[in-house]
Amino acid sequence: MIPLSKQRLGELLISKALLTMSQLEDALAEQKHGGGLLGDIIIRLGMLPEDSMALAVQAQQIGVDFVHVRDVEPPPAVLARLPAKFANHYKVLPLSDDGRVLSVAMANPLDSEAIDGVSLAVGGRVRALLAPEKEVLEAIRAHYGLGADAVETMMTGRVAAEDERTSVEAINEDGSEASISRFLNQMLLQAYRDRASDIHIESFEDEVRIRYRIDGVLCDANAPDNLRYFRDILISRIKIMANLNIAEKRLPQDGRIRTQIEGQTLDLRVSFMPTPLGEGVVIRILNAVRLYSFEELGFVGLQRTWLKEALARPHGIIFVTGPTGSGKTTTLYTCLASVNAEDIKIITVEDPVEYQLKGVTQVQANPAIGLTFAATLRSMLRHDPDILMVGEVRDSDTAQITIQAALTGHLVFSTLHTNDAPSSVTRLMDMGVEPFLIASAVQTIIAQRLVRRLCAHCRVPETISEEALRAFGLSPQERTATVYAPRGCKVCRKTGYDGRLAIAEFLMMDDALRALVTRRASAVEIRDLAVRRGMKTLKENGWEKVKAGLTSPEEVLRVIQ
């Protein structure tokens, strides 16, 4: 904690080691030359982030201490003094209690109404400390649990109902609906802020567990224990939002919800699965607006050059392969966005349509009514497209029509489920496509995996292990390369990783490879020739990402082995 100081701003920042004397002199020189507030100049010159500056300035001006909440672990007994609904309502977090005064962190220590309310709730004196609002809100969720205030409110109603010897179902409907809606909103908001791709709501005998899939790994969302009493209300509320039958609990159901969170439009794909202990729910979160650049995906250097060359060609097929969850669809959408233009007609057939692309005609496949990939493809070719995207080549009919579309002058994007790029060729042969057609139509095959990106705030250098050395098959010269390992901090939620990027192998078809494909060569033969002609394998590209400090050796080996 930084105590109150009456020093001038520059002296204050130096005394707290937030600024060096040299930096202060540079900032003062800039102020003398161009005028303006010293604090604004320090921020503009990148000497201090805005939140640290704001804390120092506000603490000096209003005469309070300030604290970085992420560096404090309040004791459970202190947290218990202030119920969750008051902590969330007033946006305050209890930090310490000396027996006479409860110290709390808040974004506005001058909010007398909030301080009075907290004082009344705890039945004692309160001392307010200044803290960043974002840190306070994140800490409230971490310490009290996801949506604890909403569940606490509903529990109050439940206790009152039980006192009247009524069942849980007899709780006031309006109050429960309002509280469960608030809980659902908090759950979705936190999932969005944590960059979760999925929300899992799982029913067990004595609990309802909520987990977020973040960077491909499931993480506990820390839901309150009492949520189990309101499981059915929560599930019914999600069904209502997805326009599904709330009375049907014996069969699986699927639906969609479109919503806005912090100004971003999100599509939520909802799936319900009946279990003996209640329905399980999985919500897939799709950002309807967010698109990525090739660099953000992890395609840099020669891979980016190859991909741009492939996209510049007027016809042929670009396949993206990999298991479920390897980022194939995101890569395809990035490719489509890069070639989308007013003079280009693009049509896609997908199951389901995951992202809405402006200027692109997107068709939702529906096999139940005969609208299969193959049937839709035949119709699409009569709509004069320049570029086609087929969500997935699953069967012989789709494969044959996709190949024909490429041979008749269209640029086609699609996906396959194979382990690597060379295996895609033999997979197409297994579907009944003639080798000479594959050689003529396919121009690029990209096999990819997603690895977690090391947190830039806490990664630490380490010596690569003997096991990793053997797994990567490194030469003696490469064994001395500096690698990094995850450590874990508040920024990355103690995981050591923050975000994901792709590792990939690019099989660029040329005359030599086409000759090999035409004579039905095996995937091993195709791989050997492709490597000799410059293809980096998934393992080799992963090692490049490791040497660049972007990910760890263990993370690469986890996804490719």
C-alpha positions as CSV (number, residue, x, y, z in Angstrom):
1,M,0.0,0.0,0.0
2,I,1.2,3.5,-0.8
3,P,0.5,6.0,2.0
4,L,-0.7,9.5,1.6
5,S,1.9,12.0,0.4
6,K,1.9,15.8,0.2
7,Q,4.8,15.8,-2.3
8,R,4.6,17.4,-5.7
9,L,3.7,14.9,-8.4
10,G,7.2,14.3,-9.8
11,E,8.7,13.9,-6.3
12,L,5.9,11.5,-5.4
13,L,6.4,9.3,-8.4
14,I,10.2,9.1,-7.8
15,S,9.7,8.3,-4.1
16,K,7.5,5.4,-5.0
17,A,10.0,4.2,-7.7
18,L,7.4,4.7,-10.4
19,L,9.6,7.1,-12.2
20,T,13.4,7.8,-12.5
21,M,15.0,11.2,-12.1
22,S,16.1,11.1,-15.8
23,Q,12.5,10.4,-16.9
24,L,11.2,13.2,-14.8
25,E,13.7,15.6,-16.3
26,D,12.7,14.6,-19.8
27,A,9.0,15.1,-19.0
28,L,9.7,18.5,-17.4
29,A,11.7,19.5,-20.5
30,E,8.7,18.4,-22.7
31,Q,6.3,20.4,-20.5
32,K,8.5,23.5,-20.7
33,H,8.7,23.2,-24.5
34,G,5.0,22.4,-25.3
35,G,3.1,23.0,-22.1
36,G,0.4,20.8,-20.7
37,L,-0.1,18.8,-17.5
38,L,2.9,16.9,-16.2
39,G,0.8,13.7,-15.6
40,D,-0.5,13.8,-19.2
41,I,3.0,14.2,-20.6
42,I,4.3,11.2,-18.5
43,I,1.6,9.0,-19.9
44,R,2.0,10.2,-23.4
45,L,5.7,9.5,-23.4
46,G,5.0,6.0,-22.2
47,M,6.8,6.4,-18.9
48,L,3.9,5.1,-16.9
49,P,0.6,3.4,-17.7
50,E,-2.5,5.5,-17.2
51,D,-3.9,3.5,-14.3
52,S,-0.7,3.8,-12.2
53,M,-0.6,7.5,-12.9
54,A,-4.3,7.9,-12.0
55,L,-3.7,6.1,-8.7
56,A,-0.8,8.2,-7.7
57,V,-2.5,11.5,-8.7
58,Q,-5.8,10.7,-7.1
59,A,-4.2,9.4,-3.9
60,Q,-2.3,12.7,-3.6
61,Q,-5.3,14.8,-4.4
62,I,-7.9,13.3,-2.2
63,G,-5.7,12.2,0.7
64,V,-6.2,8.5,0.9
65,D,-4.0,5.4,0.6
66,F,-4.1,3.3,-2.6
67,V,-3.6,-0.4,-3.2
68,H,-3.2,-2.8,-6.0
69,V,-5.9,-5.4,-5.1
70,R,-4.2,-8.1,-7.2
71,D,-1.4,-8.1,-4.7
72,V,-3.6,-8.6,-1.7
73,E,-5.2,-11.9,-0.4
74,P,-8.0,-10.9,2.1
75,P,-8.5,-13.5,4.9
76,P,-11.8,-15.5,4.7
77,A,-13.0,-14.0,8.0
78,V,-12.6,-10.5,6.7
79,L,-14.5,-11.3,3.5
80,A,-17.3,-12.9,5.6
81,R,-18.0,-9.6,7.3
82,L,-19.4,-8.1,4.1
83,P,-22.1,-10.2,2.2
84,A,-21.6,-10.7,-1.5
85,K,-24.6,-8.6,-2.5
86,F,-23.2,-5.5,-0.7
87,A,-19.7,-6.1,-2.1
88,N,-21.2,-6.3,-5.7
89,H,-23.7,-3.4,-5.2
90,Y,-21.2,-0.9,-3.8
91,K,-18.2,-2.4,-5.8
92,V,-16.0,-2.7,-2.7
93,L,-13.7,-5.5,-1.5
94,P,-12.8,-6.0,2.2
95,L,-9.0,-6.2,2.7
96,S,-8.2,-6.2,6.4
97,D,-9.8,-5.7,9.9
98,D,-7.9,-4.5,12.9
99,G,-10.8,-5.1,15.3
100,R,-11.9,-1.5,15.1
101,V,-11.9,-0.5,11.4
102,L,-12.6,-2.5,8.3
103,S,-10.4,-1.5,5.4
104,V,-12.0,-1.8,2.0
105,A,-10.8,-1.2,-1.6
106,M,-13.0,0.8,-4.0
107,A,-12.6,2.9,-7.1
108,N,-14.2,6.0,-5.5
109,P,-13.2,6.4,-1.9
110,L,-15.2,9.7,-1.8
111,D,-18.5,8.0,-2.4
112,S,-20.0,8.7,1.0
113,E,-23.2,6.8,0.2
114,A,-21.3,3.6,-0.5
115,I,-19.1,4.0,2.6
116,D,-22.2,4.6,4.8
117,G,-23.9,1.5,3.2
118,V,-20.9,-0.7,3.8
119,S,-20.5,0.6,7.4
120,L,-24.2,-0.2,8.1
121,A,-23.8,-3.7,6.6
122,V,-20.8,-4.6,8.7
123,G,-21.9,-2.7,11.8
124,G,-18.7,-0.8,12.3
125,R,-16.3,1.8,10.9
126,V,-14.9,1.6,7.4
127,R,-11.7,2.9,5.9
128,A,-11.7,3.4,2.2
129,L,-8.6,2.8,0.0
130,L,-8.3,3.7,-3.7
131,A,-7.9,0.9,-6.2
132,P,-8.5,0.4,-9.9
133,E,-12.2,-0.5,-10.5
134,K,-11.3,-3.4,-12.9
135,E,-9.1,-5.0,-10.2
136,V,-11.8,-4.6,-7.6
137,L,-14.5,-6.2,-9.7
138,E,-12.2,-9.1,-10.7
139,A,-11.2,-9.6,-7.1
140,I,-14.9,-9.6,-5.9
141,R,-15.7,-12.4,-8.4
142,A,-12.6,-14.4,-7.5
143,H,-13.1,-14.2,-3.8
144,Y,-16.9,-14.4,-3.5
145,G,-17.6,-16.5,-6.6
146,L,-19.3,-16.0,-9.9
147,G,-22.7,-14.3,-9.5
148,A,-22.6,-14.7,-5.7
149,D,-24.8,-11.6,-5.1
150,A,-27.6,-12.9,-7.4
151,V,-27.5,-16.4,-5.8
152,E,-27.4,-14.8,-2.3
153,T,-30.5,-12.7,-3.1
154,M,-32.3,-15.9,-4.3
155,M,-31.2,-17.8,-1.2
156,T,-32.8,-15.0,0.9
157,G,-36.1,-15.7,-0.8
158,R,-35.6,-19.4,-0.4
159,V,-35.0,-19.2,3.3
160,A,-38.1,-17.0,3.7
161,A,-40.1,-19.5,1.7
162,E,-38.9,-22.4,3.8
163,D,-39.8,-20.5,6.9
164,E,-43.3,-20.5,5.6
165,R,-43.1,-24.3,5.1
166,T,-43.2,-24.0,1.3
167,S,-41.0,-25.7,-1.3
168,V,-38.2,-24.2,-3.3
169,E,-40.5,-24.0,-6.3
170,A,-42.9,-21.8,-4.3
171,I,-40.4,-18.9,-4.3
172,N,-41.6,-15.7,-5.8
173,E,-41.3,-16.2,-9.6
174,D,-40.6,-12.5,-10.4
175,G,-37.8,-12.2,-7.9
176,S,-36.2,-15.5,-9.0
177,E,-36.4,-14.6,-12.7
178,A,-34.7,-11.2,-12.1
179,S,-32.0,-12.7,-10.0
180,I,-31.3,-15.6,-12.3
181,S,-31.2,-13.2,-15.3
182,R,-28.6,-11.1,-13.4
183,F,-26.6,-14.3,-12.6
184,L,-26.7,-15.3,-16.3
185,N,-25.6,-11.9,-17.4
186,Q,-22.7,-12.0,-15.0
187,M,-21.7,-15.5,-16.2
188,L,-21.7,-14.4,-19.8
189,L,-19.9,-11.2,-19.1
190,Q,-17.1,-12.9,-17.2
191,A,-16.8,-15.6,-19.9
192,Y,-16.4,-12.9,-22.5
193,R,-13.8,-11.0,-20.5
194,D,-11.8,-14.2,-19.8
195,R,-11.9,-14.9,-23.6
196,A,-13.7,-18.2,-23.0
197,S,-14.8,-20.2,-26.1
198,D,-17.3,-22.4,-24.2
199,I,-19.3,-22.4,-21.0
200,H,-20.0,-25.8,-19.4
201,I,-22.9,-26.0,-17.0
202,E,-22.8,-29.5,-15.5
203,S,-25.3,-31.1,-13.1
204,F,-24.2,-33.4,-10.3
205,E,-25.9,-34.8,-7.2
206,D,-24.7,-32.2,-4.8
207,E,-23.6,-29.3,-7.0
208,V,-23.9,-27.4,-10.2
209,R,-20.4,-26.9,-11.7
210,I,-19.7,-24.1,-14.2
211,R,-16.5,-24.2,-16.2
212,Y,-15.0,-22.0,-18.9
213,R,-12.9,-23.3,-21.7
214,I,-10.1,-20.8,-22.0
215,D,-7.3,-21.3,-24.5
216,G,-8.5,-24.8,-25.0
217,V,-8.4,-25.8,-21.3
218,L,-11.3,-26.1,-18.9
219,C,-11.1,-23.8,-15.9
220,D,-13.5,-23.7,-12.9
221,A,-15.6,-20.5,-12.9
222,N,-16.0,-20.6,-9.1
223,A,-19.8,-20.7,-9.0
224,P,-21.5,-20.4,-5.5
225,D,-22.4,-23.7,-3.8
226,N,-26.0,-22.6,-3.4
227,L,-26.5,-22.4,-7.2
228,R,-27.6,-26.1,-7.1
229,Y,-31.0,-25.0,-5.7
230,F,-31.6,-22.9,-8.8
231,R,-30.3,-25.2,-11.5
232,D,-33.7,-25.8,-13.2
233,I,-34.5,-22.0,-13.2
234,L,-31.1,-21.3,-14.8
235,I,-31.5,-23.9,-17.5
236,S,-35.1,-22.8,-18.2
237,R,-34.0,-19.2,-18.6
238,I,-31.3,-20.2,-21.1
239,K,-33.9,-22.3,-23.0
240,I,-36.3,-19.3,-23.2
241,M,-33.5,-17.1,-24.6
242,A,-32.7,-19.8,-27.2
243,N,-36.5,-20.2,-28.1
244,L,-36.5,-23.9,-27.0
245,N,-39.1,-26.0,-25.3
246,I,-38.6,-25.6,-21.5
247,A,-40.9,-28.6,-20.8
248,E,-38.7,-31.0,-22.8
249,K,-36.1,-32.5,-20.5
250,R,-35.7,-36.0,-21.9
251,L,-34.2,-35.2,-25.3
252,P,-31.2,-33.2,-26.5
253,Q,-31.9,-29.7,-27.8
254,D,-29.9,-27.2,-29.7
255,G,-30.5,-23.5,-30.2
256,R,-28.9,-20.1,-30.7
257,I,-28.8,-16.8,-28.8
258,R,-27.6,-13.5,-30.3
259,T,-26.6,-10.9,-27.7
260,Q,-24.4,-7.9,-27.1
261,I,-21.7,-7.7,-24.4
262,E,-19.7,-4.5,-23.9
263,G,-20.6,-3.3,-27.4
264,Q,-19.6,-6.6,-29.1
265,T,-22.2,-8.8,-30.9
266,L,-21.9,-12.4,-29.9
267,D,-23.6,-15.5,-31.2
268,L,-24.1,-18.2,-28.5
269,R,-24.6,-21.7,-29.7
270,V,-26.4,-23.6,-27.0
271,S,-26.7,-27.4,-26.6
272,F,-28.7,-29.3,-23.9
273,M,-28.0,-32.9,-23.0
274,P,-30.2,-34.9,-20.5
275,T,-28.4,-36.8,-17.8
276,P,-29.8,-38.8,-14.8
277,L,-28.9,-35.9,-12.5
278,G,-30.3,-33.1,-14.6
279,E,-29.6,-31.4,-17.9
280,G,-26.1,-30.4,-18.9
281,V,-25.6,-27.3,-21.0
282,V,-22.7,-26.2,-23.2
283,I,-22.7,-22.6,-24.6
284,R,-20.3,-22.0,-27.5
285,I,-19.3,-18.3,-27.7
286,L,-18.8,-16.9,-31.2
287,N,-17.8,-13.3,-31.8
288,A,-19.8,-12.3,-34.8
289,V,-17.5,-9.4,-35.5
290,R,-14.0,-10.2,-34.4
291,L,-11.6,-11.3,-37.2
292,Y,-7.9,-11.9,-37.0
293,S,-4.8,-11.0,-39.1
294,F,-2.4,-13.7,-40.3
295,E,0.1,-12.4,-37.8
296,E,-2.3,-12.8,-34.9
297,L,-3.1,-16.4,-35.9
298,G,0.7,-17.2,-35.9
299,F,1.4,-17.2,-39.6
300,V,4.6,-15.2,-40.1
301,G,7.6,-15.2,-42.4
302,L,7.6,-17.8,-45.2
303,Q,4.2,-19.2,-44.1
304,R,2.5,-15.9,-44.5
305,T,4.2,-15.4,-47.9
306,W,3.0,-18.8,-49.1
307,L,-0.5,-18.2,-47.9
308,K,-0.8,-14.9,-49.6
309,E,0.5,-16.5,-52.8
310,A,-2.1,-19.2,-52.6
311,L,-4.9,-16.6,-52.0
312,A,-3.8,-14.7,-55.1
313,R,-4.4,-17.6,-57.4
314,P,-7.7,-17.6,-59.4
315,H,-8.6,-21.2,-58.8
316,G,-7.7,-24.4,-56.9
317,I,-8.4,-25.7,-53.5
318,I,-7.0,-24.6,-50.2
319,F,-7.5,-27.3,-47.5
320,V,-7.1,-26.6,-43.8
321,T,-6.8,-29.8,-41.7
322,G,-6.6,-30.8,-38.1
323,P,-8.7,-32.2,-35.3
324,T,-11.7,-30.5,-33.7
325,G,-10.7,-27.3,-31.9
326,S,-7.6,-26.7,-33.9
327,G,-8.8,-23.3,-35.3
328,K,-9.6,-24.4,-38.9
329,T,-12.7,-22.3,-39.2
330,T,-11.0,-19.2,-37.8
331,T,-8.2,-19.6,-40.4
332,L,-10.7,-20.0,-43.2
333,Y,-12.6,-16.9,-42.2
334,T,-9.4,-14.9,-42.0
335,C,-8.6,-16.1,-45.6
336,L,-12.1,-15.2,-46.8
337,A,-11.9,-11.7,-45.2
338,S,-8.6,-11.1,-46.9
339,V,-10.0,-11.8,-50.4
340,N,-13.4,-10.3,-49.9
341,A,-14.0,-7.3,-52.2
342,E,-16.8,-5.6,-54.1
343,D,-15.9,-7.3,-57.4
344,I,-15.8,-10.8,-55.9
345,K,-18.7,-13.1,-55.3
346,I,-18.2,-15.4,-52.3
347,I,-20.6,-18.1,-51.3
348,T,-20.2,-20.4,-48.3
349,V,-22.0,-23.5,-47.1
350,E,-21.5,-24.2,-43.4
351,D,-22.9,-26.3,-40.6
352,P,-23.4,-24.2,-38.6
353,V,-22.6,-20.6,-39.8
354,E,-20.3,-19.4,-37.1
355,Y,-19.4,-15.9,-38.1
356,Q,-21.3,-13.3,-40.2
357,L,-19.2,-11.9,-42.9
358,K,-20.4,-8.7,-44.6
359,G,-20.7,-9.1,-48.4
360,V,-20.5,-12.9,-48.3
361,T,-23.5,-15.1,-49.1
362,Q,-23.6,-17.8,-46.3
363,V,-25.8,-20.9,-46.4
364,Q,-26.6,-23.0,-43.4
365,A,-26.6,-26.7,-44.3
366,N,-29.5,-28.7,-43.0
367,P,-29.2,-32.5,-43.7
368,A,-32.5,-33.2,-42.0
369,I,-34.4,-31.6,-45.0
370,G,-31.9,-32.7,-47.7
371,L,-29.9,-29.5,-47.7
372,T,-26.5,-31.3,-47.5
373,F,-23.1,-30.0,-48.4
374,A,-23.2,-31.7,-51.8
375,A,-26.7,-30.6,-52.6
376,T,-26.0,-27.0,-51.7
377,L,-22.7,-27.0,-53.6
378,R,-24.5,-28.0,-56.8
379,S,-26.9,-25.1,-56.4
380,M,-24.0,-22.7,-55.5
381,L,-22.2,-23.3,-58.7
382,R,-25.3,-21.9,-60.6
383,H,-25.0,-18.6,-58.7
384,D,-21.9,-17.5,-60.6
385,P,-19.5,-17.4,-57.6
386,D,-15.8,-16.5,-57.8
387,I,-14.9,-18.1,-54.4
388,L,-16.5,-20.9,-52.5
389,M,-16.1,-22.2,-49.0
390,V,-17.3,-25.6,-48.0
391,G,-17.4,-26.1,-44.2
392,E,-16.1,-29.6,-44.4
393,V,-15.5,-32.4,-47.0
394,R,-17.1,-35.3,-45.2
395,D,-18.1,-37.7,-48.0
396,S,-17.4,-38.8,-51.5
397,D,-20.1,-36.6,-53.1
398,T,-18.9,-33.5,-51.4
399,A,-15.3,-34.3,-52.3
400,Q,-16.1,-34.9,-56.0
401,I,-18.1,-31.7,-56.4
402,T,-15.5,-29.6,-54.5
403,I,-12.8,-30.9,-56.8
404,Q,-14.9,-30.2,-59.9
405,A,-15.6,-26.6,-58.7
406,A,-11.9,-26.0,-58.4
407,L,-11.2,-27.5,-61.9
408,T,-13.9,-25.2,-63.4
409,G,-12.1,-22.0,-62.4
410,H,-13.2,-21.4,-58.8
411,L,-11.0,-20.7,-55.7
412,V,-12.3,-23.1,-53.0
413,F,-11.7,-23.3,-49.3
414,S,-12.5,-26.3,-47.2
415,T,-11.5,-28.4,-44.2
416,L,-10.6,-32.1,-43.6
417,H,-10.1,-34.1,-40.5
418,T,-6.6,-35.5,-40.8
419,N,-3.5,-35.5,-38.6
420,D,-1.2,-33.8,-41.0
421,A,-1.0,-32.3,-44.5
422,P,0.3,-35.3,-46.5
423,S,-2.5,-37.5,-45.0
424,S,-5.1,-35.3,-46.6
425,V,-4.1,-36.5,-50.0
426,T,-4.6,-40.2,-49.1
427,R,-7.8,-39.2,-47.3
428,L,-9.2,-37.8,-50.5
429,M,-8.2,-41.0,-52.4
430,D,-10.0,-43.0,-49.8
431,M,-13.1,-41.0,-50.6
432,G,-12.9,-42.1,-54.2
433,V,-11.3,-39.1,-55.8
434,E,-9.0,-40.0,-58.6
435,P,-5.3,-39.1,-57.9
436,F,-4.9,-37.1,-61.1
437,L,-7.9,-34.9,-60.1
438,I,-6.4,-34.3,-56.7
439,A,-3.1,-33.3,-58.3
440,S,-4.8,-30.9,-60.7
441,A,-7.2,-29.2,-58.2
442,V,-5.4,-29.0,-54.8
443,Q,-2.9,-26.2,-54.5
444,T,-2.3,-25.8,-50.8
445,I,-2.9,-28.0,-47.7
446,I,-2.4,-26.4,-44.2
447,A,-2.3,-28.7,-41.2
448,Q,-2.5,-26.8,-37.9
449,R,-2.8,-27.0,-34.2
450,L,-3.4,-24.3,-31.5
451,V,-0.9,-23.9,-28.7
452,R,-1.2,-21.6,-25.7
453,R,0.8,-18.4,-25.9
454,L,3.1,-17.8,-22.9
455,C,2.0,-14.9,-20.7
456,A,4.4,-12.0,-21.4
457,H,4.2,-10.7,-17.8
458,C,5.4,-13.8,-16.0
459,R,7.2,-16.2,-18.4
460,V,10.6,-17.3,-17.1
461,P,13.7,-18.6,-19.0
462,E,14.6,-22.2,-18.4
463,T,16.9,-24.9,-19.7
464,I,15.2,-27.3,-22.0
465,S,14.6,-30.8,-20.5
466,E,16.3,-33.9,-21.9
467,E,12.8,-35.4,-22.6
468,A,12.0,-32.3,-24.8
469,L,15.4,-32.5,-26.5
470,R,14.7,-36.1,-27.5
471,A,11.1,-35.3,-28.6
472,F,12.1,-32.4,-30.8
473,G,15.2,-34.3,-32.2
474,L,17.3,-31.2,-31.8
475,S,20.8,-30.8,-33.2
476,P,23.7,-30.0,-30.8
477,Q,23.7,-26.4,-31.9
478,E,20.0,-25.9,-31.0
479,R,20.3,-27.5,-27.6
480,T,21.7,-24.2,-26.1
481,A,18.7,-22.2,-27.3
482,T,16.9,-20.1,-24.7
483,V,13.4,-21.4,-24.0
484,Y,10.7,-20.1,-21.6
485,A,8.3,-21.7,-19.2
486,P,5.0,-20.6,-17.7
487,R,5.0,-19.4,-14.1
488,G,1.6,-17.9,-13.5
489,C,0.4,-14.5,-12.3
490,K,-2.9,-12.6,-11.8
491,V,-2.9,-11.4,-15.5
492,C,-3.0,-15.0,-16.8
493,R,-5.2,-16.3,-14.0
494,K,-2.2,-18.3,-12.6
495,T,-2.0,-20.5,-15.7
496,G,1.2,-19.0,-17.2
497,Y,-0.5,-18.7,-20.6
498,D,-2.5,-15.9,-22.2
499,G,-4.2,-16.5,-25.6
500,R,-3.3,-19.0,-28.4
501,L,-1.6,-19.1,-31.7
502,A,-1.3,-21.6,-34.5
503,I,1.5,-23.9,-35.4
504,A,1.2,-25.2,-38.9
505,E,2.8,-27.1,-41.8
506,F,2.2,-25.9,-45.3
507,L,2.1,-28.4,-48.2
508,M,2.5,-26.3,-51.3
509,M,1.8,-28.5,-54.4
510,D,4.3,-28.3,-57.2
511,D,5.1,-30.4,-60.3
512,A,7.2,-32.9,-58.4
513,L,4.6,-33.4,-55.7
514,R,1.8,-33.6,-58.2
515,A,3.7,-36.4,-60.0
516,L,4.0,-38.3,-56.7
517,V,0.3,-37.9,-56.0
518,T,-0.7,-39.1,-59.5
519,R,1.0,-42.4,-59.0
520,R,-0.8,-42.9,-55.7
521,A,2.3,-42.4,-53.5
522,S,1.9,-43.0,-49.7
523,A,1.6,-40.1,-47.2
524,V,5.1,-40.9,-46.0
525,E,6.6,-40.5,-49.5
526,I,4.7,-37.2,-50.0
527,R,5.9,-36.0,-46.6
528,D,9.5,-36.8,-47.3
529,L,9.5,-35.0,-50.7
530,A,7.6,-32.0,-49.2
531,V,10.2,-31.7,-46.4
532,R,13.0,-31.8,-48.9
533,R,11.3,-29.0,-50.8
534,G,11.0,-26.7,-47.8
535,M,8.0,-27.8,-45.8
536,K,8.4,-27.3,-42.0
537,T,6.5,-30.0,-40.1
538,L,4.2,-29.2,-37.2
539,K,7.0,-30.1,-34.8
540,E,9.6,-27.9,-36.6
541,N,7.2,-25.0,-36.7
542,G,6.4,-25.5,-33.0
543,W,10.1,-25.4,-32.2
544,E,10.4,-22.1,-34.0
545,K,7.6,-20.7,-31.9
546,V,9.4,-22.0,-28.8
547,K,12.7,-20.4,-29.8
548,A,10.8,-17.1,-30.4
549,G,9.6,-17.2,-26.8
550,L,5.9,-17.5,-27.8
551,T,5.1,-20.8,-26.2
552,S,6.8,-23.6,-24.2
553,P,8.2,-26.9,-25.4
554,E,5.7,-28.8,-23.2
555,E,2.8,-27.0,-24.8
556,V,3.9,-27.9,-28.4
557,L,4.5,-31.5,-27.5
558,R,1.1,-31.6,-25.8
559,V,-0.8,-30.8,-29.0
560,I,1.3,-32.7,-31.6
561,Q,2.0,-36.0,-29.8
